[in-house]
Amino acid sequence: MKKNLFSDNSTKKGMKGFYAALGISAVMIGSACVFAYNQGEKLTEQHIAAESSTRATEAAVDRKYTGIPKVTQPLTTAAPITTGVRRDNVSVSPTLPAQDIVIESAPVNAQTEEVPVQADVSDKLENVHLPLDNADNILCAFSGGELVKNETTGSWQTHNGTDYGADVGANVYSVSSGEVKKIENDALWGATLTIDHHNGYITKYCGLGADVRFQEGDMVASGDVIGVVGNTADIESALAPHIHIEMTHNGEYIDPTSVLK
């Protein structure tokens, strides 16, 4: 029996085509799967990289040493203050927000400290008049706190005044205006008279005669005759006739010749 070569060959060719098409389809499907897998992997890597970058940025912002928290709400900016506004003489900058301006006022003391009123004390006597017509004859000068020998007693002591030599009965004048504060007959200094000039200066006359022209409380003017030289100061009786004048300024002894010029 003869074989049908044509039919057999056709069948073989048909089978080969089928398998070839099947192989091509398998290759195409596999290529598609590989491509899809690669694309998915790339997208996954990109998503992971983006998420890592976001987390790194947030971590950098939230690091403790910066002290800056992550911003979760939108920021609001206060309206700037109008230019030219002044508060308590403080000029306000137009670029500063209102909450940045702090105006401090000086503390108010609950108690007001009283300032003592200083007495009106002049540095010099007004309308100075010499105590004698001739005040150049100085027998014993002011010692300024140093010890000097007293010619009458022989002792060493301070001489707190100036001795002006003059004849007994010579007029003695007020060196400036003031009030007669004290008149007495001292056992050592004889008849004495003290005048307060009401400006820190006080003048004391010692060795006057018994006839004193004023009384305590009287007001005298500069150049008024208050008495005469009497030579009554027993503590200086060894000296020639004179008057002993002492002056104090604010309670301290001063040299009368520094004022009586």
Residue pairs with C-beta under 8 A, 6 or more apart in sequence:
58 70
61 68
61 70
61 71
62 69
62 70
77 97
78 97
78 98
78 99
79 97
79 98
80 94
80 95
80 96
80 97
80 98
81 92
81 93
81 94
81 96
81 97
81 98
81 101
82 94
83 94
85 92
86 92
87 103
88 103
88 105
90 103
92 101
119 200
120 199
121 199
121 200
121 250
122 199
122 200
124 259
125 175
125 176
125 197
125 199
125 201
125 259
126 176
126 177
126 199
126 222
127 176
127 177
127 222
127 223
128 175
128 176
128 222
128 259
128 260
128 261
129 173
129 174
129 175
129 176
129 222
129 223
130 173
130 175
130 260
131 164
131 172
131 173
131 175
131 205
131 243
131 245
131 260
132 164
132 166
132 170
132 171
132 172
132 173
132 229
132 243
133 170
133 171
134 166
135 164
135 260
137 164
137 165
137 166
138 162
138 163
138 164
138 165
138 257
139 163
139 164
139 165
139 239
139 240
139 242
140 148
140 159
140 162
140 163
140 236
140 239
141 159
141 162
141 163
141 255
141 257
142 159
142 160
142 161
142 162
142 253
142 254
142 255
142 256
142 257
143 158
143 159
143 160
144 255
145 158
145 253
146 158
147 156
147 157
147 158
148 156
148 157
148 158
148 159
149 155
149 156
150 156
150 157
150 159
150 235
150 236
151 236
151 238
151 239
152 234
152 235
152 236
152 237
152 238
152 239
153 235
160 246
160 253
161 204
161 206
161 244
161 245
161 246
161 247
161 253
161 256
162 244
162 245
162 255
162 256
162 257
163 236
163 239
163 242
163 243
163 244
164 242
164 243
164 245
165 239
165 240
165 241
165 242
166 229
166 241
166 242
166 243
167 229
167 241
168 209
168 228
168 229
168 230
168 231
168 241
169 209
169 228
169 229
170 228
170 229
171 225
171 228
172 205
172 208
172 225
172 226
172 227
172 228
172 229
172 243
173 223
173 224
173 225
173 226
174 195
174 203
174 220
174 221
174 222
174 223
174 224
174 225
174 226
175 195
175 203
175 222
175 259
175 260
176 195
176 197
176 201
176 203
176 222
177 197
177 219
177 220
177 221
177 222
178 195
178 196
178 197
178 198
178 201
178 203
178 219
178 220
179 195
179 196
179 198
179 217
179 218
179 219
179 220
180 193
180 194
180 195
180 214
180 215
180 216
180 217
180 218
180 219
180 220
180 226
181 194
181 195
181 196
181 202
181 216
182 192
182 193
182 194
182 216
183 191
183 192
183 193
183 194
183 212
183 214
183 215
183 216
184 191
184 192
185 191
185 192
185 210
185 232
186 192
186 206
187 234
188 233
188 234
188 235
189 206
189 207
189 232
189 233
189 235
189 244
190 206
190 207
190 208
190 230
190 231
190 232
190 233
190 234
191 207
191 208
191 209
191 210
191 212
191 227
191 230
191 232
192 204
192 205
192 206
192 207
192 208
193 204
193 205
193 208
193 212
193 214
193 226
193 227
194 202
194 203
194 204
194 205
195 202
195 203
195 204
195 205
195 220
195 226
196 202
197 203
200 249
200 250
201 247
201 248
201 249
201 259
202 247
202 248
203 245
203 246
203 247
203 256
204 245
204 246
204 247
205 226
205 227
205 243
205 244
205 245
206 233
206 243
206 244
206 245
206 246
207 229
207 230
207 231
207 232
207 233
207 236
207 242
207 243
207 244
208 226
208 227
208 228
208 229
208 230
208 232
208 243
209 227
209 228
209 229
209 230
209 232
210 230
210 232
211 227
211 228
212 226
212 227
213 224
213 225
213 226
213 227
214 220
214 224
214 226
220 226
229 241
229 242
229 243
231 237
231 241
231 242
233 244
236 242
236 244
245 256
245 260
246 253
246 256
247 253
247 254
247 255
247 256
247 259
248 254
